[in-house]
Amino acid sequence: MIDIFNYTDYRKYLADYYREQKAGNPKFSHRYFSLRVGYNSSGFFSDVLTGKKNLTGPVLLKLAKTLKLRKEDEEYFINLVNFNQAGTIDEKNRFYEKLIGASRVRVDVLQIDKFEYFSKWHHAAVRELLCFHPFRGDFRALGKKLVPHITPDQAKQSVRLLLELGMLKIDTEGRYLPAASMVGTGEGFLSLNVGNFQRAFMDLAREGLDRFPREARDFSTVTFSMSMAELAQAREAITALRRKLMAISDKCARPDVVFQFNSQLFPLSGSGDA
């Protein structure tokens, strides 16, 4: 029997659950699920599986009962549905906390260590700082090298996490150096991590307007109009700029500052055809 605690996408769980039940009982159908939650059409369950419809309110509770799960499994399923369907980062964070509180959930399923990496801006900053800062265990000094400063405990947590993720290594002389391993952004839980990560750096960027003099930063904004059909071209241009900046960084023989570059492109109006 499939285990709900192995899933981070409730639609994939429902699809696998359906296939398992169908294999044991050829009469098992989409219509059965639809009728149990109050729909006469078998298309409802199909629409849920394909993402055309969400599970909400009484329908969600009825379907959870239909699955005949144990209490803790049912609670995980409901929280997973709410997590997958949450519309904001704050909502996703709230349901993620409920998911990791489940007693039977496996750490590797929720990827808690990777979630932690993206949850704080200073983890990435510490890794880049160690590209050139000689560090052998003075966490207080390491924390003071960042702007804004972080505490010795925060610096220690970052180094511990980076070592666990394989993103740092210790050489024969006891120096901490960045390793090639990186954390992918992925989907599901990791996509939430990226949202938290980007939000933190946007907050730092706003503070940077007051924190740094003009000559130490470059802030600019531009408002323009184009068609949605040209959005792909605009995204390609932003990607090309990021790659150019990384190429400049890679060619730098003696880096001495960690910089953060943010780019945001979002609509300020609805479509003219709407």
N, C-alpha and C positions, 0 to 999 in steps of 0.2 A: 504493500500500500504506500502511495506517495506521501511524503512528509511536507506539510505546509511550511515548516521552518527551513526548508532548503530553497525557498523562493523569495525573490525580491520584486516580482511582478505578479500581481494577482491574476492577471489575464492568462499568463503562461501557466499558472497553477490550475486555473479552471479548465484550460484546454487539455492539460495532461490528466486531470481528474476525469474529464469526460471520456477521453480515450481509454483510460483504465476501466471505467464502469461499462463502456460500450463493449470492450473485449470480453467482459464477463457476462454481459446480458445484451444480446443484439437488439432487444426491444427498447433499450435505454436511448432517449432522444433529447434533442434540444427542446422539443415541445414540452417534455416532462418538466424541465427547469422553468420554462416560461410560465406554465400553468401554476406551478408551485408559488410563484411570486405575484400571480394575478394577471398574467398576460395570456390571451388566447392564441396569439401568433407565436410560432416557433422562432420567428425572426428576431425576437428580443434577445434571446441568449446569443445568437450569432452576432448581433450588433455589439453586445458586450465584449465578446471575444475579439472582435476586430477593432474595438476602440470607438465605434460610432456612438455608443451609449455608455454612460457611467452608472454605477450603482450608488444610490443615495437613499437616505431615510429608511422607511419601512421595507422597501424593496431589498436593500442591503441586508437588513436583519433577517428577512424571510429566506433569502438565499443562503445566508450563513447557517440557518437552522436546517435547510434542505441538505446541506453537505454532511450533516450529522457528525460534526467535529466535536472533540472533547472541549471542555470549557476554555483551557489555555490556548488550544489550537484555534478555536473560534475567535478569541480575543485578538490573537495575532493576525488572523485573516482580516478582521474588520479594520484594525489599525493599518494593515498593509494597503487595503483598498483606499482608506482615507489619505495615506501617504502618497500613493500613486496618483490620486486625483487632486491633490492639494494644488491650489492656484498660486500660492505665494511661498517664498522661502521660509517665512516665519511659520506658516502652517506645516510645511514639510519638516522643519526642525522639531516642531512639537510632536508630530507623530513618529518621527525617527527616534526620539527619546523614549517613546512608549515601546517601540519595537525592540530596542536594545535592552529594555527591562524585562523582556520575556525570558523565562527561566531556561527554555530549551533551545534558544537561538544559538547558532554557531557563530563564533567571531569571524570566521573566514567568509561567511555568507554576507554579513553586514559590512565587512571590510572596515572595521572600527579604526584600525591604525591608519588607513588611507584617509578616512573621514577626518581623523585628528589632524593630519598633515594640512588639509585644505581649510581647517577651521580657524587657524591663526596665521596672520600675515607673516609673523616673524620666523616661522619655520623655513619658508623659502628664502627669506632674507639672510638667515644664519647660514644656510647652505652656500649662498653666493658670497657672503662675507669670507667664508673659509677658503675661497679660491685664492685669496691673497693675504688674509690676516693670519699670522702664526699663532696657533692656539694649541695649548698643551694641558688645559684643565682649569684655567682661571675664568670661571663663569661670570664673575662680577665684571671683569674687564671686557669680556665678550659682549655682555648685555649693554655696556656703555658705548660700544662702537656703533650701535644702531641708533637711528633717529626716527621716531622717539626711542629713548632708552627702554630696555626691558629689564626685568629683575633677574638676579642670578638664578632663581628657581626656574623662571621662564626659559632662560638660556640653556639650563641643564636639561629641561624637558625637550627642547628642540633638538639638542645633540643626541639625547637618548632615542628619540623617535627617528631621526635621520639614520642613525646606526641600525635600528631595527628594520627600517625599510631598505637598507642597502644603499642609501644615498650618500653615506659618509663611510670612510675607511680610516684606519689608523696605520700609519706607516711604521717602519722599523725603528724610527727615531721618536715615536710617540706623538707625531703631528697628526691632526685631524684634517683630512682632505676630502673634497667632494668625489664621489664615485659616479660611474656612468649611469647607474640605475635611476630611473625616473618613475613617478606615479602617473599613470594615464588618467584621463578625465572620465572616460567611459560613459555609461548610462546609469539609470536608476539612482542608487544611493550616491554614486560618485558625481552624478550631475548636480545633486544638491550640494556636495562639497564645493564644486566649482562656483556655484552661486554664492555661497558664503565667502569664499576666497575673493571673488570679484567685489563683493559688497565691502569687505574690509579694506581693500586697496582704494576703492572710490572714496571711502571715508578719509583715508590718509591723504589722498589727493586734495580733498577739500581743505584739510588742515594745512597742507603744504603751501597754500596761497599765502598764509600768514607766517608760516614757519621759516620759509626760505626767501632770500632776496631774489629779485627778478633775474639777476645774472646767473643764479645757480639752478634755475628751473626754466621750463618752456611750457607755458599753458596757452592754448589757443582754442577757439570755438568757431564753427562755421555753420550757418543755417542755409540750406539750399533745397531746391525742389527737383524731383525726377520721378520717373514712373517706377512702380514696383517691379516691373520687368527688368529694370536696370540694377536692382539691388544686388544681384549676384556679382555684377562687375565691380560694384563698390566694395563688396566684401573681399573680392580678390585683390583689390588695390590695398586694402588694409592688411591683408595677409602678406602681401609683398613687402610692405613697409616693416612689419614685424620681423620678417626674415632678413631684411637689410640691416636692421638694428642688431639682430643676433650675429650676423656676419661681422659687423664692426666689433662686437664684443669678443668674438672668437679670435679675431686677428690682434686684439690688444695684448701686447707682450707683458705689460706691467699694470694691471688694473689696481686702483686704489680707492674706488668708491662703488657702492652698490646703488644702482638706479632702478626706478620702477617706471614703466611706461604703460599707460592705460589708453584704450581707445573705445569709444562708445558711439554707436550709430543706431538711432531709433527714430520712429516717426513722431512728429508733432501735430499731425492732422490725420483725418481719415482719408480714404481713397476718394478721388474726385468722382468715381463712378458709384460710390455708396449712396 
